[in-house]
Amino acid sequence: MNALEAILSRQSARAVTLKDPVPSGEDLAEILQAGMTAPDHGALRPWRFKIIEGDARARLGDVFAEALILREPNSDKAALDSIRTKPLRSPMIIAVCAEITENHPKVPPVEQVVAAACAAQNVITAAHAKGYGAIMLSGWPAYDDHVKNALGLSRKDAIVTFIYMGTPDGTSPVKERPGHEAFTAVWTG
């Protein structure tokens, strides 16, 4: 599959439709290396990839539940059970994070987050090109300091997305994409 075909045919898969096998070995290395090619003002390489699979997914669910209790001490069992099972929806998660260089004279934090987001896009496109499925999900846990701390990040850093990944079971609906024309204008000054 060439690059343009991979970009134009990529679809997000529902997380619960992603099964084993997950990328590993050379496949995973190439997918992550694709993330390394993201545009990067200042060559800061702010992205960090945290691979979460196996029992670590349940531990991440526990971290989400701990964070919910800190946010909402009166959370009921149903809410805790729900948030605890989120990371179990697919066999692999790659948390794409931005390790922010503060007070950089040329690259503000927002550009560092954008660079990490571009890395995430490259990762999901490369996964698709290799036959894997993925979806980028976030929700409040991506913005929570307790979750960031558990993943080894500082308050200044950002969790850009959680990429849920695996082999698609073929049941995710295909989204029709609109033409670019309605979203494009020529600016003439």
Secondary structure by P-SEA (a helix, b strand, c coil): ccaaaaaaacccccccccccccccaaaaaaaaaaaaacccccccccbbbbbbccaaaaaaaaaaaaaaaaacccccaaaaaaaaaccccccbbbbbbbbcccccccccaaaaaaaaaaaaaaaaaaaaaacbbbbbbbccccccaaaaaaacccccccccbbbbbccccccbbbbbbccccccbbbbcc
